[in-house]
Amino acid sequence: MKYQLKLYVTGRTGPSTRAIKNLERILQAQTGDDYDFKVIDVLKHPQLAEDEKILATPTLVKTFPEPIRKIIGDLSQLENVLLGLDIIPSPGSTKKEKS
C-alpha cells in the first residue's frame, strides 16, 4: 500500500520547512519507500488549496489509502501524525473477537 500525500505550505517559512523535514523523517522511518508526497506552495498555487479547502498551513492531506485525512501543523507530534496516517490504530478502534 503506497501512501499518497499532499503537504500544503506557505512559502519557505520556518513551520513549512519543519513540516517537510518532519514528514520525510516520519515516512522514511515508518513506511520505507512506500509513499509519494507532493509539496504544494499555496502562494504559487492558491486554486489547489481552495479546491482542497485548506484553511491553514502547513496542512498534510492523506488521499490514499482512504479515508482522506488532514493534519494541520508542523508535524512534530509523531503520535498524532501516525494516527492521522492510520499507521497506528486509534485507541479503542480494535474490535474484540467474540468467544
PESULVEN-V426071 format. One record per run of one state. SS is the DSSP state (h for helix, s for strand, l for the rest). FROM is the first residue (numbers start at 1). LEN is the number of residues. Records with the same first field share a line. If there is no record, write none. Layout:
# PESULVEN-V426071
SS: FROM-LEN, FROM-LEN
This chain:
# PESULVEN-V426071
l: 1-2, 10-4, 32-3, 42-4, 52-7, 65-4, 73-5, 85-15
s: 3-7, 35-7, 59-6, 69-4
h: 14-18, 46-6, 78-7
